[in-house]
Amino acid sequence: MKEHTTREEDRAHRFEVQIAVLAEGVDIAPSGNVTIRGVFNAIYATSFPTQLADLTVLVRVHYG
């Protein structure tokens, strides 16, 4: 089995999740401003499977 080795230049970079939300909607203005509407902390269902309204997953990551 080949052992994974990490190059020194790879150690200098990090993968960082800056924001991750499940929301009713996300609007992005031409200026780059992001408006997040209706963020969920938990979703409850009386039965499974269930139907939900259209939801948006927003994830912003930074690598560097």
N, CA, C and O atoms as a Tripos MOL2 file, in Angstrom:
@<TRIPOS>MOLECULE
protein
  256   255    64     0     0
PROTEIN
NO_CHARGES

@<TRIPOS>ATOM
      1 N           0.8370   -1.1760    0.0000 N.3       1 MET1
      2 CA          0.0000    0.0000    0.0000 C.3       1 MET1
      3 C           0.8880    1.2490    0.0000 C.2       1 MET1
      4 O           1.8480    1.3350    0.7660 O.2       1 MET1
      5 N           0.5690    2.1890   -0.8440 N.am      2 LYS2
      6 CA          1.3620    3.4070   -0.9580 C.3       2 LYS2
      7 C           1.0330    4.3590    0.1930 C.2       2 LYS2
      8 O          -0.1320    4.6300    0.4820 O.2       2 LYS2
      9 N           2.0720    4.8510    0.8320 N.am      3 GLU3
     10 CA          1.8780    5.7770    1.9460 C.3       3 GLU3
     11 C           1.7090    7.1900    1.4150 C.2       3 GLU3
     12 O           2.4410    7.6220    0.5250 O.2       3 GLU3
     13 N           0.7340    7.9080    1.9720 N.am      4 HIS4
     14 CA          0.4860    9.2830    1.5530 C.3       4 HIS4
     15 C           1.5260   10.2040    2.1820 C.2       4 HIS4
     16 O           1.7430   10.1770    3.3930 O.2       4 HIS4
     17 N           2.1530   11.0030    1.3600 N.am      5 THR5
     18 CA          3.1020   11.9870    1.8730 C.3       5 THR5
     19 C           2.5880   13.3750    1.5390 C.2       5 THR5
     20 O           2.0160   13.6000    0.4720 O.2       5 THR5
     21 N           2.7950   14.2940    2.4520 N.am      6 THR6
     22 CA          2.3490   15.6670    2.2720 C.3       6 THR6
     23 C           3.5330   16.5310    1.8970 C.2       6 THR6
     24 O           4.5440   16.5610    2.5980 O.2       6 THR6
     25 N           3.3970   17.2310    0.7910 N.am      7 ARG7
     26 CA          4.4560   18.1330    0.3770 C.3       7 ARG7
     27 C           4.4630   19.3580    1.2670 C.2       7 ARG7
     28 O           3.4210   19.7520    1.7910 O.2       7 ARG7
     29 N           5.6080   19.9550    1.4410 N.am      8 GLU8
     30 CA          5.7500   21.1400    2.2910 C.3       8 GLU8
     31 C           4.8690   22.2820    1.7940 C.2       8 GLU8
     32 O           4.3020   23.0180    2.6020 O.2       8 GLU8
     33 N           4.7460   22.4410    0.4700 N.am      9 GLU9
     34 CA          3.9260   23.5320   -0.0690 C.3       9 GLU9
     35 C           2.4370   23.3010    0.2010 C.2       9 GLU9
     36 O           1.6770   24.2630    0.3110 O.2       9 GLU9
     37 N           2.0120   22.0380    0.3090 N.am     10 ASP10
     38 CA          0.6160   21.7480    0.6290 C.3      10 ASP10
     39 C           0.2950   22.0740    2.0820 C.2      10 ASP10
     40 O          -0.8410   22.4270    2.4010 O.2      10 ASP10
     41 N           1.2660   21.9630    2.9470 N.am     11 ARG11
     42 CA          1.0430   22.2720    4.3610 C.3      11 ARG11
     43 C           0.7800   23.7530    4.5780 C.2      11 ARG11
     44 O           0.1640   24.1260    5.5760 O.2      11 ARG11
     45 N           1.2300   24.5980    3.6720 N.am     12 ALA12
     46 CA          1.0500   26.0390    3.8050 C.3      12 ALA12
     47 C          -0.3820   26.4620    3.4710 C.2      12 ALA12
     48 O          -0.7840   27.5760    3.8060 O.2      12 ALA12
     49 N          -1.1520   25.5960    2.8190 N.am     13 HIS13
     50 CA         -2.5130   25.9310    2.4210 C.3      13 HIS13
     51 C          -3.5160   25.2340    3.3380 C.2      13 HIS13
     52 O          -3.2820   24.1280    3.8250 O.2      13 HIS13
     53 N          -4.6410   25.9180    3.5550 N.am     14 ARG14
     54 CA         -5.7090   25.3510    4.3810 C.3      14 ARG14
     55 C          -7.0130   25.4180    3.6080 C.2      14 ARG14
     56 O          -7.2170   26.3220    2.7980 O.2      14 ARG14
     57 N          -7.8810   24.4740    3.8570 N.am     15 PHE15
     58 CA         -9.2360   24.4700    3.3190 C.3      15 PHE15
     59 C         -10.1500   24.8800    4.4570 C.2      15 PHE15
     60 O         -10.2760   24.1490    5.4390 O.2      15 PHE15
     61 N         -10.7900   26.0360    4.3460 N.am     16 GLU16
     62 CA        -11.5980   26.5860    5.4320 C.3      16 GLU16
     63 C         -13.0350   26.8230    4.9560 C.2      16 GLU16
     64 O         -13.2620   27.5160    3.9640 O.2      16 GLU16
     65 N         -14.0020   26.2380    5.6760 N.am     17 VAL17
     66 CA        -15.4120   26.5140    5.4070 C.3      17 VAL17
     67 C         -15.7650   27.7930    6.1530 C.2      17 VAL17
     68 O         -15.7790   27.8140    7.3840 O.2      17 VAL17
     69 N         -16.0510   28.8570    5.4110 N.am     18 GLN18
     70 CA        -16.3340   30.1410    6.0290 C.3      18 GLN18
     71 C         -17.7930   30.2540    6.4530 C.2      18 GLN18
     72 O         -18.0970   30.8810    7.4690 O.2      18 GLN18
     73 N         -18.7040   29.6480    5.6780 N.am     19 ILE19
     74 CA        -20.1230   29.6520    6.0340 C.3      19 ILE19
     75 C         -20.7830   28.4500    5.3650 C.2      19 ILE19
     76 O         -20.4590   28.0990    4.2300 O.2      19 ILE19
     77 N         -21.7120   27.8280    6.0820 N.am     20 ALA20
     78 CA        -22.5040   26.7270    5.5380 C.3      20 ALA20
     79 C         -23.8860   26.8190    6.1700 C.2      20 ALA20
     80 O         -24.0230   26.6320    7.3790 O.2      20 ALA20
     81 N         -24.9160   27.1040    5.3700 N.am     21 VAL21
     82 CA        -26.2770   27.2500    5.8920 C.3      21 VAL21
     83 C         -27.2860   26.5960    4.9620 C.2      21 VAL21
     84 O         -27.0480   26.4450    3.7640 O.2      21 VAL21
     85 N         -28.4170   26.2120    5.5420 N.am     22 LEU22
     86 CA        -29.5960   25.7750    4.8130 C.3      22 LEU22
     87 C         -30.6280   26.8690    5.0150 C.2      22 LEU22
     88 O         -30.9980   27.1660    6.1500 O.2      22 LEU22
     89 N         -31.0980   27.4710    3.9330 N.am     23 ALA23
     90 CA        -31.9530   28.6490    4.0460 C.3      23 ALA23
     91 C         -33.1040   28.5930    3.0430 C.2      23 ALA23
     92 O         -33.1010   27.8040    2.0980 O.2      23 ALA23
     93 N         -34.0940   29.4650    3.2860 N.am     24 GLU24
     94 CA        -35.2140   29.5900    2.3500 C.3      24 GLU24
     95 C         -34.7610   30.1990    1.0380 C.2      24 GLU24
     96 O         -35.2810   29.8560   -0.0230 O.2      24 GLU24
     97 N         -33.7970   31.0960    1.1070 N.am     25 GLY25
     98 CA        -33.3260   31.7190   -0.1160 C.3      25 GLY25
     99 C         -32.0520   32.5060    0.1090 C.2      25 GLY25
    100 O         -31.7370   32.9200    1.2240 O.2      25 GLY25
    101 N         -31.3320   32.7010   -0.9770 N.am     26 VAL26
    102 CA        -30.1000   33.4790   -0.9480 C.3      26 VAL26
    103 C         -30.1250   34.4070   -2.1560 C.2      26 VAL26
    104 O         -30.3650   33.9790   -3.2840 O.2      26 VAL26
    105 N         -29.8740   35.6690   -1.8980 N.am     27 ASP27
    106 CA        -29.7850   36.6560   -2.9760 C.3      27 ASP27
    107 C         -28.3670   37.2020   -3.0170 C.2      27 ASP27
    108 O         -27.7950   37.5520   -1.9840 O.2      27 ASP27
    109 N         -27.8090   37.2720   -4.2140 N.am     28 ILE28
    110 CA        -26.4720   37.8300   -4.3840 C.3      28 ILE28
    111 C         -26.5880   39.0420   -5.2870 C.2      28 ILE28
    112 O         -26.9710   38.9270   -6.4510 O.2      28 ILE28
    113 N         -26.2570   40.2020   -4.7470 N.am     29 ALA29
    114 CA        -26.3310   41.4560   -5.4880 C.3      29 ALA29
    115 C         -25.1520   41.5550   -6.4560 C.2      29 ALA29
    116 O         -24.1270   40.9040   -6.2520 O.2      29 ALA29
    117 N         -25.2910   42.3580   -7.5010 N.am     30 PRO30
    118 CA        -24.1740   42.5490   -8.4320 C.3      30 PRO30
    119 C         -22.9060   43.0570   -7.7440 C.2      30 PRO30
    120 O         -21.8000   42.8200   -8.2300 O.2      30 PRO30
    121 N         -23.0610   43.7480   -6.6250 N.am     31 SER31
    122 CA        -21.9030   44.2540   -5.8880 C.3      31 SER31
    123 C         -21.1890   43.1420   -5.1100 C.2      31 SER31
    124 O         -20.0860   43.3470   -4.6030 O.2      31 SER31
    125 N         -21.8250   41.9530   -5.0160 N.am     32 GLY32
    126 CA        -21.2280   40.8380   -4.2890 C.3      32 GLY32
    127 C         -21.8020   40.6330   -2.9020 C.2      32 GLY32
    128 O         -21.4600   39.6590   -2.2320 O.2      32 GLY32
    129 N         -22.6740   41.5360   -2.4570 N.am     33 ASN33
    130 CA        -23.3030   41.3760   -1.1380 C.3      33 ASN33
    131 C         -24.2630   40.1890   -1.1670 C.2      33 ASN33
    132 O         -25.0030   39.9970   -2.1320 O.2      33 ASN33
    133 N         -24.2390   39.3960   -0.0940 N.am     34 VAL34
    134 CA        -25.0840   38.2100    0.0050 C.3      34 VAL34
    135 C         -26.1370   38.4420    1.0730 C.2      34 VAL34
    136 O         -25.8140   38.8300    2.1960 O.2      34 VAL34
    137 N         -27.4030   38.2030    0.7230 N.am     35 THR35
    138 CA        -28.5090   38.2770    1.6700 C.3      35 THR35
    139 C         -29.0780   36.8710    1.8360 C.2      35 THR35
    140 O         -29.4990   36.2410    0.8660 O.2      35 THR35
    141 N         -29.0850   36.3870    3.0840 N.am     36 ILE36
    142 CA        -29.5800   35.0470    3.3840 C.3      36 ILE36
    143 C         -30.9170   35.1840    4.0920 C.2      36 ILE36
    144 O         -31.0200   35.8800    5.1030 O.2      36 ILE36
    145 N         -31.9530   34.5180    3.5610 N.am     37 ARG37
    146 CA        -33.2950   34.5960    4.1450 C.3      37 ARG37
    147 C         -33.6880   33.2530    4.7510 C.2      37 ARG37
    148 O         -33.5620   32.2130    4.1060 O.2      37 ARG37
    149 N         -34.1680   33.2830    6.0030 N.am     38 GLY38
    150 CA        -34.7530   32.0990    6.6360 C.3      38 GLY38
    151 C         -33.7890   30.9590    6.8800 C.2      38 GLY38
    152 O         -33.9360   29.8950    6.2800 O.2      38 GLY38
    153 N         -32.8180   31.1500    7.7350 N.am     39 VAL39
    154 CA        -31.8510   30.0970    8.0520 C.3      39 VAL39
    155 C         -32.4860   29.0870    9.0040 C.2      39 VAL39
    156 O         -33.1690   29.4650    9.9560 O.2      39 VAL39
    157 N         -32.2550   27.7890    8.7380 N.am     40 PHE40
    158 CA        -32.8110   26.7170    9.5640 C.3      40 PHE40
    159 C         -31.7500   26.1710   10.5050 C.2      40 PHE40
    160 O         -30.6120   25.9350   10.0980 O.2      40 PHE40
    161 N         -32.1270   25.9710   11.7690 N.am     41 ASN41
    162 CA        -31.2810   25.2650   12.7250 C.3      41 ASN41
    163 C         -31.6600   23.7910   12.7820 C.2      41 ASN41
    164 O         -30.8150   22.9280   13.0210 O.2      41 ASN41
    165 N         -32.9440   23.5130   12.5590 N.am     42 ALA42
    166 CA        -33.4430   22.1350   12.5690 C.3      42 ALA42
    167 C         -34.6870   22.0730   11.7000 C.2      42 ALA42
    168 O         -35.3970   23.0680   11.5500 O.2      42 ALA42
    169 N         -34.9510   20.9120   11.1320 N.am     43 ILE43
    170 CA        -36.1620   20.6920   10.3310 C.3      43 ILE43
    171 C         -36.8590   19.4690   10.9050 C.2      43 ILE43
    172 O         -36.2520   18.4040   11.0300 O.2      43 ILE43
    173 N         -38.1230   19.6180   11.2520 N.am     44 TYR44
    174 CA        -38.9050   18.5240   11.8050 C.3      44 TYR44
    175 C         -39.9510   18.0820   10.7950 C.2      44 TYR44
    176 O         -40.5220   18.9170   10.0930 O.2      44 TYR44
    177 N         -40.2080   16.8020   10.7110 N.am     45 ALA45
    178 CA        -41.2040   16.2530    9.7960 C.3      45 ALA45
    179 C         -42.1040   15.3020   10.5720 C.2      45 ALA45
    180 O         -41.6350   14.5590   11.4340 O.2      45 ALA45
    181 N         -43.3900   15.3270   10.2660 N.am     46 THR46
    182 CA        -44.3370   14.4340   10.9440 C.3      46 THR46
    183 C         -44.3270   13.0400   10.3410 C.2      46 THR46
    184 O         -44.7800   12.0860   10.9740 O.2      46 THR46
    185 N         -43.8110   12.9120    9.1160 N.am     47 SER47
    186 CA        -43.7130   11.6040    8.4730 C.3      47 SER47
    187 C         -42.4850   11.5920    7.5600 C.2      47 SER47
    188 O         -41.8960   12.6290    7.2530 O.2      47 SER47
    189 N         -42.1270   10.3880    7.1440 N.am     48 PHE48
    190 CA        -40.9860   10.2570    6.2600 C.3      48 PHE48
    191 C         -41.3250    9.2660    5.1650 C.2      48 PHE48
    192 O         -41.8640    8.2120    5.5050 O.2      48 PHE48
    193 N         -41.0710    9.4880    3.9170 N.am     49 PRO49
    194 CA        -40.4470   10.7040    3.3690 C.3      49 PRO49
    195 C         -41.4040   11.8890    3.4360 C.2      49 PRO49
    196 O         -42.6170   11.7210    3.5580 O.2      49 PRO49
    197 N         -40.8450   13.0640    3.3570 N.am     50 THR50
    198 CA        -41.6340   14.2820    3.4280 C.3      50 THR50
    199 C         -41.2260   15.2180    2.3030 C.2      50 THR50
    200 O         -40.1810   15.0280    1.6810 O.2      50 THR50
    201 N         -42.0360   16.2120    2.0440 N.am     51 GLN51
    202 CA        -41.7210   17.2180    1.0340 C.3      51 GLN51
    203 C         -41.4750   18.5380    1.7290 C.2      51 GLN51
    204 O         -42.2030   18.9250    2.6440 O.2      51 GLN51
    205 N         -40.4530   19.2120    1.2890 N.am     52 LEU52
    206 CA        -40.1370   20.5330    1.8140 C.3      52 LEU52
    207 C         -40.2230   21.5470    0.6860 C.2      52 LEU52
    208 O         -40.1230   21.2090   -0.4930 O.2      52 LEU52
    209 N         -40.4100   22.7830    1.0760 N.am     53 ALA53
    210 CA        -40.3780   23.8550    0.0820 C.3      53 ALA53
    211 C         -38.9680   23.9110   -0.5100 C.2      53 ALA53
    212 O         -38.0400   23.2960    0.0140 O.2      53 ALA53
    213 N         -38.8240   24.6440   -1.5910 N.am     54 ASP54
    214 CA        -37.4890   24.8030   -2.1770 C.3      54 ASP54
    215 C         -36.5540   25.4450   -1.1670 C.2      54 ASP54
    216 O         -36.8510   26.5050   -0.6170 O.2      54 ASP54
    217 N         -35.4350   24.8030   -0.9300 N.am     55 LEU55
    218 CA        -34.4400   25.3040    0.0060 C.3      55 LEU55
    219 C         -33.1220   25.5170   -0.7310 C.2      55 LEU55
    220 O         -32.8960   24.9570   -1.8030 O.2      55 LEU55
    221 N         -32.2740   26.3240   -0.1470 N.am     56 THR56
    222 CA        -30.9750   26.6340   -0.7390 C.3      56 THR56
    223 C         -29.8760   26.2620    0.2390 C.2      56 THR56
    224 O         -29.9580   26.5740    1.4270 O.2      56 THR56
    225 N         -28.8580   25.6020   -0.2590 N.am     57 VAL57
    226 CA        -27.6720   25.3100    0.5320 C.3      57 VAL57
    227 C         -26.5840   26.2850    0.0750 C.2      57 VAL57
    228 O         -26.2300   26.3380   -1.1030 O.2      57 VAL57
    229 N         -26.0680   27.0450    1.0210 N.am     58 LEU58
    230 CA        -25.0080   28.0010    0.7260 C.3      58 LEU58
    231 C         -23.7560   27.5700    1.4730 C.2      58 LEU58
    232 O         -23.7640   27.4490    2.6980 O.2      58 LEU58
    233 N         -22.6910   27.3410    0.7370 N.am     59 VAL59
    234 CA        -21.4160   26.9860    1.3340 C.3      59 VAL59
    235 C         -20.3480   27.8650    0.6990 C.2      59 VAL59
    236 O         -20.2050   27.9170   -0.5230 O.2      59 VAL59
    237 N         -19.6080   28.5500    1.5500 N.am     60 ARG60
    238 CA        -18.5060   29.3790    1.0780 C.3      60 ARG60
    239 C         -17.2190   28.8150    1.6670 C.2      60 ARG60
    240 O         -17.0720   28.7100    2.8840 O.2      60 ARG60
    241 N         -16.2930   28.4570    0.7880 N.am     61 VAL61
    242 CA        -15.0320   27.8900    1.2320 C.3      61 VAL61
    243 C         -13.8670   28.7490    0.7450 C.2      61 VAL61
    244 O         -13.9620   29.4750   -0.2440 O.2      61 VAL61
    245 N         -12.7850   28.6330    1.4710 N.am     62 HIS62
    246 CA        -11.5650   29.3590    1.1050 C.3      62 HIS62
    247 C         -10.4000   28.3790    1.1590 C.2      62 HIS62
    248 O         -10.2190   27.6750    2.1520 O.2      62 HIS62
    249 N          -9.6240   28.3370    0.1060 N.am     63 TYR63
    250 CA         -8.4350   27.5090    0.0790 C.3      63 TYR63
    251 C          -7.2380   28.4190   -0.1530 C.2      63 TYR63
    252 O          -7.1600   29.1150   -1.1650 O.2      63 TYR63
    253 N          -6.3370   28.4060    0.7630 N.am     64 GLY64
    254 CA         -5.1640   29.2480    0.5690 C.3      64 GLY64
    255 C          -4.3650   29.3830    1.8350 C.2      64 GLY64
    256 O          -3.3390   30.0630    1.8480 O.2      64 GLY64
@<TRIPOS>BOND
     1     1     2 1
     2     2     3 1
     3     3     4 2
     4     3     5 am
     5     5     6 1
     6     6     7 1
     7     7     8 2
     8     7     9 am
     9     9    10 1
    10    10    11 1
    11    11    12 2
    12    11    13 am
    13    13    14 1
    14    14    15 1
    15    15    16 2
    16    15    17 am
    17    17    18 1
    18    18    19 1
    19    19    20 2
    20    19    21 am
    21    21    22 1
    22    22    23 1
    23    23    24 2
    24    23    25 am
    25    25    26 1
    26    26    27 1
    27    27    28 2
    28    27    29 am
    29    29    30 1
    30    30    31 1
    31    31    32 2
    32    31    33 am
    33    33    34 1
    34    34    35 1
    35    35    36 2
    36    35    37 am
    37    37    38 1
    38    38    39 1
    39    39    40 2
    40    39    41 am
    41    41    42 1
    42    42    43 1
    43    43    44 2
    44    43    45 am
    45    45    46 1
    46    46    47 1
    47    47    48 2
    48    47    49 am
    49    49    50 1
    50    50    51 1
    51    51    52 2
    52    51    53 am
    53    53    54 1
    54    54    55 1
    55    55    56 2
    56    55    57 am
    57    57    58 1
    58    58    59 1
    59    59    60 2
    60    59    61 am
    61    61    62 1
    62    62    63 1
    63    63    64 2
    64    63    65 am
    65    65    66 1
    66    66    67 1
    67    67    68 2
    68    67    69 am
    69    69    70 1
    70    70    71 1
    71    71    72 2
    72    71    73 am
    73    73    74 1
    74    74    75 1
    75    75    76 2
    76    75    77 am
    77    77    78 1
    78    78    79 1
    79    79    80 2
    80    79    81 am
    81    81    82 1
    82    82    83 1
    83    83    84 2
    84    83    85 am
    85    85    86 1
    86    86    87 1
    87    87    88 2
    88    87    89 am
    89    89    90 1
    90    90    91 1
    91    91    92 2
    92    91    93 am
    93    93    94 1
    94    94    95 1
    95    95    96 2
    96    95    97 am
    97    97    98 1
    98    98    99 1
    99    99   100 2
   100    99   101 am
   101   101   102 1
   102   102   103 1
   103   103   104 2
   104   103   105 am
   105   105   106 1
   106   106   107 1
   107   107   108 2
   108   107   109 am
   109   109   110 1
   110   110   111 1
   111   111   112 2
   112   111   113 am
   113   113   114 1
   114   114   115 1
   115   115   116 2
   116   115   117 am
   117   117   118 1
   118   118   119 1
   119   119   120 2
   120   119   121 am
   121   121   122 1
   122   122   123 1
   123   123   124 2
   124   123   125 am
   125   125   126 1
   126   126   127 1
   127   127   128 2
   128   127   129 am
   129   129   130 1
   130   130   131 1
   131   131   132 2
   132   131   133 am
   133   133   134 1
   134   134   135 1
   135   135   136 2
   136   135   137 am
   137   137   138 1
   138   138   139 1
   139   139   140 2
   140   139   141 am
   141   141   142 1
   142   142   143 1
   143   143   144 2
   144   143   145 am
   145   145   146 1
   146   146   147 1
   147   147   148 2
   148   147   149 am
   149   149   150 1
   150   150   151 1
   151   151   152 2
   152   151   153 am
   153   153   154 1
   154   154   155 1
   155   155   156 2
   156   155   157 am
   157   157   158 1
   158   158   159 1
   159   159   160 2
   160   159   161 am
   161   161   162 1
   162   162   163 1
   163   163   164 2
   164   163   165 am
   165   165   166 1
   166   166   167 1
   167   167   168 2
   168   167   169 am
   169   169   170 1
   170   170   171 1
   171   171   172 2
   172   171   173 am
   173   173   174 1
   174   174   175 1
   175   175   176 2
   176   175   177 am
   177   177   178 1
   178   178   179 1
   179   179   180 2
   180   179   181 am
   181   181   182 1
   182   182   183 1
   183   183   184 2
   184   183   185 am
   185   185   186 1
   186   186   187 1
   187   187   188 2
   188   187   189 am
   189   189   190 1
   190   190   191 1
   191   191   192 2
   192   191   193 am
   193   193   194 1
   194   194   195 1
   195   195   196 2
   196   195   197 am
   197   197   198 1
   198   198   199 1
   199   199   200 2
   200   199   201 am
   201   201   202 1
   202   202   203 1
   203   203   204 2
   204   203   205 am
   205   205   206 1
   206   206   207 1
   207   207   208 2
   208   207   209 am
   209   209   210 1
   210   210   211 1
   211   211   212 2
   212   211   213 am
   213   213   214 1
   214   214   215 1
   215   215   216 2
   216   215   217 am
   217   217   218 1
   218   218   219 1
   219   219   220 2
   220   219   221 am
   221   221   222 1
   222   222   223 1
   223   223   224 2
   224   223   225 am
   225   225   226 1
   226   226   227 1
   227   227   228 2
   228   227   229 am
   229   229   230 1
   230   230   231 1
   231   231   232 2
   232   231   233 am
   233   233   234 1
   234   234   235 1
   235   235   236 2
   236   235   237 am
   237   237   238 1
   238   238   239 1
   239   239   240 2
   240   239   241 am
   241   241   242 1
   242   242   243 1
   243   243   244 2
   244   243   245 am
   245   245   246 1
   246   246   247 1
   247   247   248 2
   248   247   249 am
   249   249   250 1
   250   250   251 1
   251   251   252 2
   252   251   253 am
   253   253   254 1
   254   254   255 1
   255   255   256 2
@<TRIPOS>SUBSTRUCTURE
     1 MET1         2 RESIDUE 1 A MET
     2 LYS2         6 RESIDUE 1 A LYS
     3 GLU3        10 RESIDUE 1 A GLU
     4 HIS4        14 RESIDUE 1 A HIS
     5 THR5        18 RESIDUE 1 A THR
     6 THR6        22 RESIDUE 1 A THR
     7 ARG7        26 RESIDUE 1 A ARG
     8 GLU8        30 RESIDUE 1 A GLU
     9 GLU9        34 RESIDUE 1 A GLU
    10 ASP10       38 RESIDUE 1 A ASP
    11 ARG11       42 RESIDUE 1 A ARG
    12 ALA12       46 RESIDUE 1 A ALA
    13 HIS13       50 RESIDUE 1 A HIS
    14 ARG14       54 RESIDUE 1 A ARG
    15 PHE15       58 RESIDUE 1 A PHE
    16 GLU16       62 RESIDUE 1 A GLU
    17 VAL17       66 RESIDUE 1 A VAL
    18 GLN18       70 RESIDUE 1 A GLN
    19 ILE19       74 RESIDUE 1 A ILE
    20 ALA20       78 RESIDUE 1 A ALA
    21 VAL21       82 RESIDUE 1 A VAL
    22 LEU22       86 RESIDUE 1 A LEU
    23 ALA23       90 RESIDUE 1 A ALA
    24 GLU24       94 RESIDUE 1 A GLU
    25 GLY25       98 RESIDUE 1 A GLY
    26 VAL26      102 RESIDUE 1 A VAL
    27 ASP27      106 RESIDUE 1 A ASP
    28 ILE28      110 RESIDUE 1 A ILE
    29 ALA29      114 RESIDUE 1 A ALA
    30 PRO30      118 RESIDUE 1 A PRO
    31 SER31      122 RESIDUE 1 A SER
    32 GLY32      126 RESIDUE 1 A GLY
    33 ASN33      130 RESIDUE 1 A ASN
    34 VAL34      134 RESIDUE 1 A VAL
    35 THR35      138 RESIDUE 1 A THR
    36 ILE36      142 RESIDUE 1 A ILE
    37 ARG37      146 RESIDUE 1 A ARG
    38 GLY38      150 RESIDUE 1 A GLY
    39 VAL39      154 RESIDUE 1 A VAL
    40 PHE40      158 RESIDUE 1 A PHE
    41 ASN41      162 RESIDUE 1 A ASN
    42 ALA42      166 RESIDUE 1 A ALA
    43 ILE43      170 RESIDUE 1 A ILE
    44 TYR44      174 RESIDUE 1 A TYR
    45 ALA45      178 RESIDUE 1 A ALA
    46 THR46      182 RESIDUE 1 A THR
    47 SER47      186 RESIDUE 1 A SER
    48 PHE48      190 RESIDUE 1 A PHE
    49 PRO49      194 RESIDUE 1 A PRO
    50 THR50      198 RESIDUE 1 A THR
    51 GLN51      202 RESIDUE 1 A GLN
    52 LEU52      206 RESIDUE 1 A LEU
    53 ALA53      210 RESIDUE 1 A ALA
    54 ASP54      214 RESIDUE 1 A ASP
    55 LEU55      218 RESIDUE 1 A LEU
    56 THR56      222 RESIDUE 1 A THR
    57 VAL57      226 RESIDUE 1 A VAL
    58 LEU58      230 RESIDUE 1 A LEU
    59 VAL59      234 RESIDUE 1 A VAL
    60 ARG60      238 RESIDUE 1 A ARG
    61 VAL61      242 RESIDUE 1 A VAL
    62 HIS62      246 RESIDUE 1 A HIS
    63 TYR63      250 RESIDUE 1 A TYR
    64 GLY64      254 RESIDUE 1 A GLY
